[in-house]
Amino acid sequence: MKRKYFILCYFLIAIFFSSCGTYFNQPLDQSRARIGENSSPEMSIKGFLPKNKTVVGVYKFRDQTGQYKPVENGSTFSTAVTQGGTSMLLKSLEESNWFKPIERENIGNLLNERQIIRNTRQEYAGDNKPIKMPPLLFANYIVEGGVVSYDSNIITGGSGLRYFGVGASGEYRQDRITVYLRVVSTSTGQILKNVYVSKTILSQGLSANLFKYVSLRRLLEAETGITKNEPAQLAVKEAIDKAVELLITEGIIDGIWEPAGGEEVVDFVKKNYKEEQEEAELTELYNRKEESRRGKVGVGVVSGVSKIVGDYSDAEFGLGTDLLLKFMLNKSRFAFSLGLGSTTLSNKNIFEKTVYDSSVNFEYYLLPNDKITPYAYLGVGSISSKDLSDNYFKYQYGIGLEYLITNKLGIILRGEQNILSTDNLEGLVRGEKNDKIWHVRAGINFYF
């Protein structure tokens, strides 16, 4: 018995280790400084170059949330969002290869230094002639904006399992930041473009533990786990990179920036941006897509077990198969379905009979736009004997779960109860209740 516990423990820990590469990369030694991580995907706009780079200035890109880091107990004065947003924005503008960013955040320091140079040269020149300095670049546009929101714990959850002192659990939390960015013309003050981007920040924790008395007065206790928190600074950088890419893309479409490739490049950018917009419009807050996944018509086949609830005892499970034809209604939330099938019903050493089943159901899908959705249905039908000599009316109801592998192919699992209009299906009438049949089925649906 003890050996079983240890085997179960080792099995859980093996699964835990195999799914957590971070566990094998524990920071046991000090790390040297390195080049900063590049968490953002490559900007698609980098594949095109502008005819002329635009000079832009950034005075301030601030954290406008005032949000402090969330803690379980006590309080903290450490901000949840980095205060170095201006430096990140300047880096993104430079990496885009479309802009020439100039110093404006600390313009006072720059002007002071130029004055020092001017005074020093004047002093060593030994005359009263004015010393000329190269002129400063002026910005054609000013880029403004900031981090406008930091929402903590928009999604939290987890799961766990413990059996005889051996257990494993996992938890997760998701935060969300939002970045706004705008381009202002320095000649007119007009806001030419205004975009915003949101980015989620994920935190995960996994643990496995063992707490067991292995013998008298001998307690075995073991625990291991990891926690991963996505750095908020990298999330801000990725959001800023995406906002800069949107500024360039929308600027090309509206004629603010001019690419080197001419109209051919503009058409290509328009096409890609339209596809991205359509995808964004279908995506809700929690990355759920408002997409009509199922086709108008679906066909399916399910198989499983059935059991009669009648007047005889010792009912046995029998095999059954159903063919389904489904018609989706009202943007795929409601459906109308037809079914035909056969089932073997039996009671041990007493009764055995193969019946044919037909049904008409009205179905309701709880989450029609998700890949996995529960659903419920209600309908009427008939039960017939194998030689079609006996026919009985019935009504049925059930619940199910469907997972879409693709938008055309789904896996379904469902349970159903049939309530017959007769108590004589197995040839015995006893009591006032009619016979019932339970079905549990699994199979596939194919949508056209």
C-alpha positions as CSV (number, residue, x, y, z in Angstrom):
1,M,0.0,0.0,0.0
2,K,2.8,2.4,0.9
3,R,4.5,1.6,-2.4
4,K,1.3,2.8,-4.3
5,Y,1.4,6.1,-2.5
6,F,5.0,6.6,-3.5
7,I,4.4,5.7,-7.1
8,L,1.5,8.1,-7.2
9,C,3.6,10.8,-5.7
10,Y,6.4,10.2,-8.2
11,F,4.0,10.2,-11.0
12,L,2.5,13.5,-10.1
13,I,5.9,15.1,-9.7
14,A,7.1,13.7,-13.0
15,I,4.1,15.3,-14.7
16,F,4.7,18.5,-12.9
17,F,8.4,18.6,-13.9
18,S,7.7,17.6,-17.6
19,S,5.3,20.5,-18.0
20,C,7.4,23.2,-16.3
21,G,10.6,24.0,-18.1
22,T,11.1,26.9,-15.7
23,Y,11.6,24.4,-12.9
24,F,14.9,23.2,-14.4
25,N,16.2,26.7,-14.9
26,Q,16.2,27.9,-11.3
27,P,18.3,30.9,-10.5
28,L,20.8,29.2,-8.2
29,D,23.7,31.5,-9.3
30,Q,24.1,35.2,-9.9
31,S,23.6,36.3,-13.5
32,R,25.6,38.9,-15.3
33,A,24.1,41.9,-17.2
34,R,22.9,41.1,-20.6
35,I,21.2,42.8,-23.6
36,G,17.6,43.5,-22.8
37,E,15.0,40.9,-23.8
38,N,13.0,41.5,-27.0
39,S,9.6,40.3,-26.1
40,S,7.7,42.0,-28.9
41,P,7.2,40.3,-32.2
42,E,8.8,42.0,-35.2
43,M,6.8,44.9,-36.5
44,S,5.3,43.9,-39.9
45,I,5.8,47.5,-41.0
46,K,9.6,47.1,-40.7
47,G,9.5,45.3,-44.1
48,F,8.8,48.7,-45.7
49,L,10.9,51.8,-45.6
50,P,9.7,55.4,-45.8
51,K,10.7,57.8,-48.5
52,N,12.0,60.2,-45.8
53,K,12.3,59.6,-42.1
54,T,10.1,62.0,-40.0
55,V,11.5,64.0,-37.1
56,V,9.4,63.5,-34.0
57,G,9.7,64.7,-30.4
58,V,8.4,63.0,-27.3
59,Y,8.1,65.3,-24.2
60,K,6.5,62.8,-21.8
61,F,4.9,59.4,-22.0
62,R,3.6,59.0,-18.5
63,D,2.0,56.4,-16.2
64,Q,-1.4,57.9,-15.9
65,T,-2.9,55.1,-13.8
66,G,-1.5,55.9,-10.3
67,Q,-1.7,52.2,-9.7
68,Y,0.4,50.5,-7.1
69,K,1.5,46.8,-7.1
70,P,-1.3,44.6,-5.7
71,V,-0.3,42.7,-2.5
72,E,-2.3,40.3,-0.4
73,N,-1.4,41.9,3.0
74,G,-0.4,45.4,3.9
75,S,0.4,48.1,1.4
76,T,3.2,49.0,-1.0
77,F,4.4,52.2,-2.5
78,S,6.0,50.5,-5.6
79,T,4.1,51.4,-8.8
80,A,2.6,48.6,-10.9
81,V,3.6,50.3,-14.1
82,T,7.1,51.4,-15.1
83,Q,7.8,55.1,-14.9
84,G,10.2,54.9,-17.9
85,G,7.6,54.9,-20.6
86,T,9.3,57.8,-22.5
87,S,12.5,55.9,-22.9
88,M,10.6,52.9,-24.2
89,L,8.6,54.9,-26.7
90,L,11.8,56.6,-28.0
91,K,13.3,53.1,-28.4
92,S,10.2,51.8,-30.3
93,L,10.2,54.9,-32.6
94,E,13.9,54.4,-33.4
95,E,13.5,50.6,-34.0
96,S,10.6,51.2,-36.4
97,N,13.1,52.8,-38.9
98,W,10.4,55.4,-39.8
99,F,11.3,58.2,-37.4
100,K,14.1,60.4,-36.2
101,P,13.4,60.9,-32.5
102,I,14.9,64.0,-30.9
103,E,15.5,64.9,-27.3
104,R,12.6,66.7,-25.7
105,E,12.0,65.1,-22.3
106,N,15.1,66.7,-20.8
107,I,15.3,69.7,-23.1
108,G,16.5,71.9,-20.2
109,N,19.6,69.8,-19.8
110,L,20.4,70.0,-23.5
111,L,20.0,73.7,-23.6
112,N,22.2,74.2,-20.5
113,E,24.9,72.1,-22.0
114,R,24.8,74.1,-25.2
115,Q,25.1,77.3,-23.2
116,I,28.2,75.8,-21.4
117,I,29.8,75.0,-24.7
118,R,29.0,78.5,-26.0
119,N,30.5,80.2,-22.9
120,T,33.6,78.1,-22.8
121,R,34.4,78.7,-26.5
122,Q,33.7,82.4,-26.0
123,E,36.1,82.5,-23.0
124,Y,39.0,80.8,-24.8
125,A,38.4,82.7,-28.1
126,G,39.5,85.9,-26.4
127,D,37.2,88.2,-28.3
128,N,33.6,89.4,-28.1
129,K,32.4,87.8,-31.3
130,P,29.3,85.6,-30.7
131,I,30.0,81.9,-30.9
132,K,27.7,80.0,-33.4
133,M,26.3,76.6,-32.6
134,P,24.7,74.2,-35.0
135,P,20.9,74.6,-34.9
136,L,18.7,72.1,-33.1
137,L,16.4,69.9,-35.1
138,F,12.8,70.8,-34.8
139,A,10.0,68.2,-34.7
140,N,7.5,67.9,-37.5
141,Y,5.3,66.0,-35.2
142,I,5.0,65.4,-31.4
143,V,4.1,61.9,-30.1
144,E,2.0,62.1,-26.9
145,G,0.1,59.6,-24.8
146,G,0.6,57.3,-21.8
147,V,-0.4,54.2,-19.9
148,V,-4.0,55.0,-19.1
149,S,-5.1,51.9,-17.1
150,Y,-3.8,48.9,-15.2
151,D,-6.6,46.5,-14.2
152,S,-5.6,43.8,-11.7
153,N,-7.1,40.3,-11.4
154,I,-9.4,40.6,-14.4
155,I,-9.3,36.8,-14.5
156,T,-8.3,34.5,-11.6
157,G,-8.7,30.8,-11.2
158,G,-7.1,27.4,-10.5
159,S,-7.6,23.8,-9.9
160,G,-6.2,21.1,-7.6
161,L,-6.4,17.4,-6.6
162,R,-5.5,15.7,-3.4
163,Y,-5.7,11.9,-2.7
164,F,-4.5,10.3,0.6
165,G,-2.0,13.1,1.3
166,V,-0.7,13.4,-2.3
167,G,-1.8,16.4,-4.3
168,A,-1.1,19.0,-7.0
169,S,-2.6,22.3,-7.8
170,G,-2.3,25.2,-10.2
171,E,-3.4,28.9,-10.0
172,Y,-3.4,31.8,-12.4
173,R,-4.1,35.5,-12.5
174,Q,-4.4,37.9,-15.4
175,D,-3.9,41.7,-15.3
176,R,-4.4,44.1,-18.2
177,I,-2.7,47.4,-19.3
178,T,-4.0,49.9,-21.9
179,V,-1.8,52.3,-23.8
180,Y,-2.9,55.4,-25.8
181,L,-0.7,57.1,-28.4
182,R,-1.4,60.1,-30.6
183,V,0.5,62.1,-33.2
184,V,0.2,65.9,-33.1
185,S,1.2,68.3,-36.0
186,T,3.6,71.0,-34.6
187,S,2.6,73.4,-37.4
188,T,-1.2,73.3,-36.8
189,G,-1.7,71.5,-33.5
190,Q,-4.1,69.1,-35.1
191,I,-4.2,65.5,-33.7
192,L,-3.6,63.5,-36.8
193,K,-3.9,60.0,-35.4
194,N,-5.0,58.5,-32.0
195,V,-4.6,54.8,-31.3
196,Y,-4.8,52.5,-28.3
197,V,-3.5,49.0,-27.5
198,S,-4.2,46.6,-24.6
199,K,-2.0,43.8,-23.4
200,T,-2.6,41.2,-20.7
201,I,-0.1,40.2,-18.1
202,L,-0.2,36.6,-16.9
203,S,0.9,35.1,-13.6
204,Q,0.9,31.3,-13.0
205,G,1.7,29.1,-10.0
206,L,2.0,25.3,-9.9
207,S,2.7,23.2,-6.9
208,A,2.8,19.5,-5.9
209,N,3.0,18.1,-2.3
210,L,3.0,15.0,-0.3
211,F,1.9,14.7,3.4
212,K,1.7,11.1,4.7
213,Y,2.5,9.0,7.7
214,V,4.6,6.2,6.3
215,S,4.9,4.4,9.6
216,L,4.3,4.9,13.3
217,R,5.7,8.3,14.3
218,R,7.3,8.8,10.9
219,L,5.8,11.5,8.8
220,L,6.9,12.1,5.2
221,E,6.3,15.6,3.9
222,A,7.5,17.0,0.6
223,E,6.6,20.1,-1.4
224,T,7.7,21.6,-4.7
225,G,6.4,24.3,-7.0
226,I,7.1,27.2,-9.3
227,T,5.5,30.6,-9.9
228,K,5.9,32.6,-13.1
229,N,5.0,36.3,-13.4
230,E,5.1,38.0,-16.8
231,P,7.2,41.2,-16.3
232,A,5.0,44.3,-16.5
233,Q,7.9,46.3,-18.1
234,L,8.0,43.9,-21.1
235,A,4.2,44.0,-21.4
236,V,4.3,47.8,-21.6
237,K,7.1,47.7,-24.1
238,E,5.1,45.3,-26.3
239,A,2.0,47.4,-26.1
240,I,4.0,50.5,-27.1
241,D,5.6,48.7,-30.0
242,K,2.2,47.7,-31.2
243,A,0.9,51.3,-30.8
244,V,3.8,52.6,-32.9
245,E,3.1,50.1,-35.6
246,L,-0.6,51.1,-35.7
247,L,0.4,54.8,-36.0
248,I,2.6,54.0,-39.0
249,T,0.0,51.7,-40.6
250,E,-2.9,54.1,-40.2
251,G,-0.6,57.0,-41.2
252,I,0.3,55.2,-44.5
253,I,-3.4,54.6,-45.2
254,D,-4.4,58.2,-44.6
255,G,-1.4,59.7,-46.5
256,I,0.5,61.1,-43.4
257,W,3.6,59.0,-44.1
258,E,4.7,58.0,-47.6
259,P,6.4,54.6,-48.1
260,A,9.2,54.0,-50.6
261,G,7.2,51.4,-52.6
262,G,4.4,53.7,-53.6
263,E,0.8,52.7,-54.1
264,E,1.6,49.0,-54.2
265,V,2.9,49.1,-50.7
266,V,-0.1,51.2,-49.6
267,D,-2.6,48.6,-51.0
268,F,-0.7,45.8,-49.3
269,V,-0.8,47.6,-45.9
270,K,-4.5,48.4,-46.3
271,K,-5.3,44.7,-47.0
272,N,-3.3,43.5,-43.9
273,Y,-4.8,46.2,-41.7
274,K,-8.3,45.4,-42.7
275,E,-7.8,41.7,-41.8
276,E,-6.4,42.7,-38.4
277,Q,-9.3,45.1,-37.8
278,E,-11.8,42.4,-38.6
279,E,-10.1,40.0,-36.2
280,A,-10.0,42.7,-33.5
281,E,-13.7,43.4,-33.9
282,L,-14.5,39.8,-33.3
283,T,-12.4,39.6,-30.1
284,E,-14.0,40.4,-26.8
285,L,-12.4,41.6,-23.5
286,Y,-11.2,38.2,-22.3
287,N,-9.8,37.1,-25.7
288,R,-13.0,35.4,-26.6
289,K,-13.8,35.6,-30.3
290,E,-17.4,36.6,-31.4
291,E,-17.1,34.3,-34.4
292,S,-19.9,32.3,-36.0
293,R,-18.0,28.9,-35.8
294,R,-20.6,26.4,-36.9
295,G,-22.1,26.1,-40.4
296,K,-25.8,26.2,-41.2
297,V,-26.1,22.4,-41.5
298,G,-24.3,19.7,-39.5
299,V,-24.3,15.9,-39.6
300,G,-23.1,13.7,-36.9
301,V,-22.8,10.2,-35.4
302,V,-22.7,9.3,-31.8
303,S,-22.3,6.0,-30.0
304,G,-22.5,4.9,-26.4
305,V,-24.5,3.0,-23.8
306,S,-28.1,2.9,-22.8
307,K,-30.0,1.6,-19.8
308,I,-33.7,1.0,-19.3
309,V,-35.5,2.0,-16.1
310,G,-38.6,-0.2,-16.1
311,D,-40.3,-2.8,-14.0
312,Y,-37.6,-5.5,-14.1
313,S,-34.5,-5.3,-11.8
314,D,-30.9,-5.7,-12.8
315,A,-31.0,-3.5,-15.8
316,E,-27.8,-3.8,-18.0
317,F,-26.0,-1.3,-20.2
318,G,-26.5,-1.9,-23.9
319,L,-24.8,-0.4,-26.9
320,G,-26.5,2.1,-29.2
321,T,-25.7,4.4,-32.1
322,D,-27.5,7.5,-33.4
323,L,-27.3,9.5,-36.6
324,L,-27.9,13.3,-36.3
325,L,-28.9,16.0,-38.8
326,K,-28.7,19.6,-37.4
327,F,-29.8,23.0,-38.6
328,M,-28.4,26.0,-36.9
329,L,-30.7,29.0,-36.2
330,N,-30.3,32.6,-34.9
331,K,-26.5,33.1,-35.3
332,S,-25.7,29.6,-34.1
333,R,-27.2,29.9,-30.5
334,F,-30.2,27.8,-31.3
335,A,-30.5,24.6,-33.4
336,F,-33.1,22.2,-34.7
337,S,-32.0,18.6,-35.0
338,L,-33.3,15.2,-36.2
339,G,-32.1,11.9,-35.0
340,L,-32.3,8.2,-35.9
341,G,-30.7,5.3,-34.0
342,S,-30.9,1.9,-32.6
343,T,-30.3,0.6,-29.0
344,T,-30.1,-2.7,-27.3
345,L,-32.0,-2.8,-23.9
346,S,-31.7,-5.6,-21.4
347,N,-32.3,-6.9,-17.9
348,K,-30.0,-9.7,-16.7
349,N,-31.4,-13.1,-17.7
350,I,-34.9,-11.6,-18.1
351,F,-35.3,-9.3,-21.0
352,E,-33.4,-8.2,-24.1
353,K,-34.7,-6.1,-26.9
354,T,-33.4,-4.0,-29.8
355,V,-35.4,-0.8,-30.4
356,Y,-35.2,1.9,-33.0
357,D,-35.3,5.5,-32.0
358,S,-36.4,8.7,-33.8
359,S,-36.3,12.2,-32.3
360,V,-36.9,15.9,-33.1
361,N,-35.0,18.2,-30.7
362,F,-34.7,21.9,-30.1
363,E,-31.2,22.8,-28.9
364,Y,-29.7,25.8,-27.1
365,Y,-26.0,26.5,-27.0
366,L,-24.7,28.4,-24.0
367,L,-21.4,29.7,-25.6
368,P,-22.0,29.4,-29.3
369,N,-18.9,31.5,-30.2
370,D,-16.4,29.5,-28.1
371,K,-14.5,26.4,-29.1
372,I,-16.1,24.5,-26.2
373,T,-19.7,25.0,-25.2
374,P,-22.3,23.3,-23.1
375,Y,-25.7,22.9,-24.6
376,A,-29.2,21.6,-23.6
377,Y,-32.0,20.2,-25.7
378,L,-35.6,19.1,-25.4
379,G,-37.8,17.3,-27.9
380,V,-40.2,14.5,-28.9
381,G,-39.9,11.3,-30.8
382,S,-40.8,7.6,-31.0
383,I,-39.6,4.2,-29.9
384,S,-40.2,1.2,-32.3
385,S,-39.5,-2.5,-32.0
386,K,-37.1,-4.2,-34.4
387,D,-40.0,-5.5,-36.6
388,L,-41.7,-2.1,-36.4
389,S,-44.8,-3.8,-34.9
390,D,-44.9,-1.7,-31.8
391,N,-44.5,2.1,-31.8
392,Y,-44.5,4.3,-28.7
393,F,-44.5,8.1,-28.3
394,K,-41.8,9.6,-26.1
395,Y,-40.3,12.9,-25.2
396,Q,-36.7,13.5,-24.2
397,Y,-34.4,16.0,-22.7
398,G,-30.6,16.1,-22.2
399,I,-27.4,18.1,-21.8
400,G,-24.2,17.9,-23.7
401,L,-20.7,19.4,-24.3
402,E,-19.2,20.1,-27.7
403,Y,-15.5,20.9,-28.5
404,L,-14.7,22.2,-31.9
405,I,-11.4,20.9,-33.2
406,T,-11.9,23.1,-36.3
407,N,-14.9,25.2,-37.3
408,K,-16.1,22.2,-39.3
409,L,-15.4,19.3,-37.0
410,G,-16.6,19.0,-33.4
411,I,-16.4,16.3,-30.7
412,I,-19.6,15.9,-28.6
413,L,-20.5,14.2,-25.3
414,R,-24.1,14.1,-24.1
415,G,-26.5,12.5,-21.7
416,E,-30.2,12.1,-22.3
417,Q,-33.3,10.7,-20.7
418,N,-36.3,9.3,-22.7
419,I,-39.7,9.2,-21.0
420,L,-42.0,6.8,-22.8
421,S,-45.8,7.0,-23.1
422,T,-46.1,3.3,-22.1
423,D,-45.1,1.0,-19.2
424,N,-45.2,-2.0,-21.5
425,L,-41.9,-1.7,-23.4
426,E,-40.4,-4.8,-21.7
427,G,-43.7,-6.6,-21.6
428,L,-44.5,-6.0,-18.0
429,V,-46.9,-3.5,-16.5
430,R,-46.3,-2.7,-12.8
431,G,-47.1,0.5,-10.9
432,E,-48.1,3.8,-12.3
433,K,-44.8,5.1,-13.8
434,N,-44.0,4.7,-17.4
435,D,-40.7,3.2,-18.7
436,K,-37.6,5.4,-19.1
437,I,-34.4,5.0,-21.0
438,W,-31.0,6.7,-20.2
439,H,-28.5,7.3,-23.0
440,V,-24.9,8.4,-22.7
441,R,-23.3,9.1,-26.1
442,A,-20.0,10.4,-27.6
443,G,-19.2,11.2,-31.2
444,I,-18.5,13.8,-33.8
445,N,-20.3,16.5,-35.7
446,F,-19.3,17.8,-39.1
447,Y,-20.6,21.2,-40.2
448,F,-21.1,22.5,-43.8
